[in-house]
Amino acid sequence: MKFGCAQYLLDSLSSMRNIAKRCCQLTEYDIKYVPHTSIKGRAIADHLVEFPIDNDTPINTDFPDEGILQIGEAKEEPTWKMYFDGAVNSVGSGVGAVLISPDGRHYPVAAKVDFSCTNNVAEYEVCILGLQAAIDFKVKELEVFGDSMLTIFQTLGQWKTKDAKLVPYHEYLAELAKNFEKISFTYTPRAKNQFADALATLASMASISEGDIIEPLEIEVAKGLAHCNAIEASEAKPWYEDIRNFLQTGQYPPFSDRRD
């Protein structure tokens, strides 16, 4: 029924009375309303009617494009990561960065800044220091993380570099970034940048003379007490072996006498 006809029947009082009368007359018959199936189900039914198959016809389960079902999201290969941070305090200034290889090895780099600088300058200094170290490692793909919003967003071009002292740093950092096939800069909270922050703080507080080179520290995970690790295994019985045996069996050691 078209929309115009339906609207006419609903608006006409006499038509509504006729419809109600027909409905009352049909109630004495066992009539069951079956809703219309969806278009998708109707299309499948029509297709089966037009192309019937015999009962003994085997179903072909071969799917010519079954390889498509094997397609999934390509797993991204782990890349190098770099975390950087700078520290400026009353004792001095220092910068620290750590490079993390795809297999999880950490390569820290740090430097004590022997000139007056601001926090923003220190952040640029350490970011450049870390990129130079990555270039020395011949890294091609690098993910850079820092807790300096200014350095990260200026490098991404989201913030403008207005400070005259930072413009040369910004330009030089952009030139270093061209040495990588793929590089990204991401802001990370200080809580997730603890290693680089510790390196920068250590470099700022340590007293280092010119020409001194301090090799990176090897940090391991201690899972037990130091003196316990020094105890050597022995096949000898513990000193309380005879006492334990007496408590369990009530028998004295065979070599004991009354005096014992």
Residue pairs with C-beta under 8 A, 6 or more apart in sequence:
8 15
9 15
9 16
9 19
10 16
37 45
63 69
77 102
78 102
78 103
79 102
79 141
79 142
79 143
79 182
80 99
80 100
80 101
80 102
80 134
80 137
80 139
80 141
80 142
80 143
81 99
81 100
81 142
81 143
81 144
81 145
82 97
82 98
82 99
82 100
82 130
82 131
82 134
82 142
82 143
82 144
82 145
83 97
83 98
83 100
83 145
83 146
83 188
83 193
83 195
83 196
84 95
84 96
84 97
84 98
84 123
84 126
84 127
84 129
84 130
84 144
84 145
84 146
84 196
85 95
85 96
85 97
85 123
85 126
85 146
85 147
85 148
85 190
85 193
85 196
85 197
85 199
85 200
86 93
86 94
86 95
86 96
86 113
86 119
86 121
86 122
86 123
86 125
86 126
86 148
86 200
87 93
87 94
87 95
87 96
87 122
87 197
87 200
87 201
87 203
87 204
88 113
88 117
88 118
88 119
88 122
88 204
89 201
89 204
89 205
91 204
91 205
92 112
92 113
92 204
92 205
93 112
93 113
93 115
93 116
93 117
93 122
93 204
94 110
94 111
94 112
94 113
94 122
94 199
94 200
94 201
94 202
94 203
94 204
94 205
94 206
95 110
95 111
95 113
95 122
95 125
95 126
95 129
95 200
95 203
96 108
96 109
96 110
96 111
96 126
96 195
96 196
96 197
96 198
96 199
96 200
96 201
96 202
96 203
97 108
97 109
97 110
97 126
97 127
97 129
97 130
97 133
97 196
97 199
98 106
98 107
98 108
98 109
98 130
98 195
98 196
98 199
99 106
99 107
99 108
99 109
99 130
99 133
99 134
99 137
99 139
100 106
100 107
101 107
106 195
107 133
107 137
107 216
108 195
108 199
108 216
108 217
109 129
109 130
109 133
109 199
109 216
110 199
110 200
110 202
110 203
111 125
111 126
111 129
111 203
112 203
112 204
112 206
112 208
113 122
113 125
113 203
113 204
114 210
117 125
118 165
119 148
120 148
120 150
120 151
120 163
120 165
120 166
121 165
121 166
121 169
122 200
123 146
123 148
123 150
123 151
124 151
124 166
124 169
124 170
124 173
125 169
126 196
126 200
127 144
127 146
127 151
127 155
127 173
128 169
128 172
128 173
128 176
130 144
131 142
131 144
131 173
131 176
131 177
131 179
132 176
134 142
134 180
135 176
135 179
139 180
140 180
140 181
140 182
141 180
141 181
141 182
141 183
142 180
142 182
142 183
142 184
143 183
143 184
143 186
144 183
144 184
144 185
144 186
145 186
145 187
145 188
145 192
145 193
146 152
146 185
146 187
146 188
146 193
146 196
147 187
147 188
147 189
147 190
147 192
147 193
147 197
148 187
149 187
150 159
152 185
152 186
152 187
153 159
153 187
154 160
154 161
154 166
154 170
155 170
155 173
155 174
155 177
155 185
156 185
161 167
161 170
177 183
190 197
206 214
208 214
242 253
245 251
245 253
246 252
246 253
252 260
253 260
